[in-house]
């Protein structure tokens, strides 16, 4: 069993908000994301599929068909799908990916550190 203590984990500032990796293995990646008010992240894609569960607030996905996610909504984003993220007010989400694209949490930390603003 692996335990992650939320208050002891590192945070990383990215163009999508403040990311706090909770768990990473080759099979699964779980990240807590704090989305700041006024965020307008440019459309981009990721090589692996992912899921976002909105825990708090409302966000807009700018994609081929723009959509609004509200608290409690979940969206599955296929690999290589181009989407941007906007938020007028603060929001929070869980990002869940399988496969993760990383072997360890340290490997993900190095990648996130490379995105420092």
C-alpha positions as CSV (number, residue, x, y, z in Angstrom):
1,X,0.0,0.0,0.0
2,X,1.2,3.5,-0.8
3,X,0.0,6.5,1.2
4,X,0.2,10.1,-0.1
5,X,0.0,12.8,2.5
6,X,-1.5,15.8,0.7
7,X,0.1,18.5,2.9
8,X,3.5,17.0,2.4
9,X,3.6,16.8,-1.4
10,X,5.4,19.3,-3.7
11,X,3.5,21.8,-5.8
12,X,4.5,23.0,-9.3
13,X,3.3,26.1,-11.1
14,X,2.4,25.4,-14.7
15,X,0.4,27.1,-17.5
16,X,-2.6,25.0,-16.4
17,X,-2.4,26.0,-12.7
18,X,-0.7,24.7,-9.6
19,X,-0.1,20.9,-9.9
20,X,0.4,18.6,-7.0
21,X,1.2,15.0,-8.0
22,X,-0.5,12.7,-5.6
23,X,0.5,9.3,-7.1
24,X,2.6,8.2,-10.1
25,X,3.4,4.7,-11.4
26,X,3.7,3.4,-15.0
27,X,0.0,2.4,-14.9
28,X,-1.5,5.5,-13.1
29,X,-1.0,9.2,-12.5
30,X,-3.2,11.3,-10.2
31,X,-2.6,15.0,-9.8
32,X,-4.5,17.7,-7.8
33,X,-4.8,20.9,-9.9
34,X,-5.6,24.3,-8.5
35,X,-6.9,26.5,-11.4
36,X,-6.4,30.2,-10.7
37,X,-9.1,32.8,-11.5
38,X,-8.5,34.3,-14.9
39,X,-6.7,31.3,-16.4
40,X,-6.6,31.1,-20.2
41,X,-4.4,28.2,-21.1
42,X,-3.7,27.9,-24.9
43,X,-5.0,24.8,-26.7
44,X,-2.5,21.9,-26.6
45,X,-2.5,18.1,-26.5
46,X,-1.0,15.4,-24.3
47,X,0.4,12.0,-25.7
48,X,-1.7,9.9,-23.2
49,X,-5.4,9.9,-22.5
50,X,-6.5,11.6,-19.4
51,X,-9.5,12.3,-17.2
52,X,-10.4,15.5,-15.3
53,X,-12.8,15.5,-12.3
54,X,-13.8,19.0,-11.4
55,X,-13.9,19.2,-7.6
56,X,-14.7,22.9,-7.3
57,X,-15.8,25.7,-9.6
58,X,-16.5,25.9,-13.3
59,X,-14.1,25.8,-16.2
60,X,-14.4,26.0,-20.0
61,X,-12.7,23.6,-22.3
62,X,-11.8,25.3,-25.6
63,X,-11.8,22.5,-28.2
64,X,-13.4,21.6,-31.5
65,X,-16.7,21.7,-29.5
66,X,-16.3,24.1,-26.5
67,X,-17.9,22.8,-23.3
68,X,-18.4,24.0,-19.7
69,X,-17.5,21.7,-16.8
70,X,-19.2,22.3,-13.5
71,X,-18.3,21.0,-10.0
72,X,-18.7,17.2,-10.0
73,X,-18.4,16.8,-13.8
74,X,-15.8,14.5,-15.3
75,X,-14.4,14.6,-18.8
76,X,-12.3,12.0,-20.6
77,X,-9.7,13.5,-23.0
78,X,-8.3,11.2,-25.6
79,X,-4.6,11.1,-26.4
80,X,-3.5,13.9,-28.8
81,X,-6.8,15.7,-28.4
82,X,-6.3,19.5,-28.7
83,X,-7.9,21.5,-25.9
84,X,-7.4,24.7,-23.9
85,X,-8.7,25.6,-20.4
86,X,-10.3,28.8,-19.2
87,X,-11.6,29.7,-15.7
88,X,-13.1,33.0,-14.6
89,X,-13.0,32.0,-10.9
90,X,-10.7,29.7,-8.9
91,X,-11.4,26.0,-9.5
92,X,-9.9,22.6,-8.4
93,X,-9.7,19.3,-10.2
94,X,-8.2,15.8,-10.1
95,X,-6.3,14.8,-13.2
96,X,-6.2,11.0,-13.7
97,X,-4.2,9.3,-16.5
98,X,-3.7,5.7,-17.4
99,X,-1.1,4.9,-18.6
100,X,0.7,7.7,-16.8
101,X,3.6,8.2,-19.2
102,X,6.0,8.3,-16.2
103,X,7.7,5.6,-14.2
104,X,8.1,7.5,-10.9
105,X,6.9,10.6,-9.2
106,X,10.4,11.9,-9.3
107,X,10.4,11.7,-13.1
108,X,7.2,13.7,-13.2
109,X,8.6,16.3,-10.8
110,X,11.6,16.9,-13.1
111,X,9.2,17.3,-16.1
112,X,7.0,19.8,-14.1
113,X,10.0,21.7,-12.9
114,X,10.9,22.3,-16.5
115,X,7.7,24.3,-17.0
116,X,8.4,26.9,-14.3
117,X,6.9,30.3,-15.2
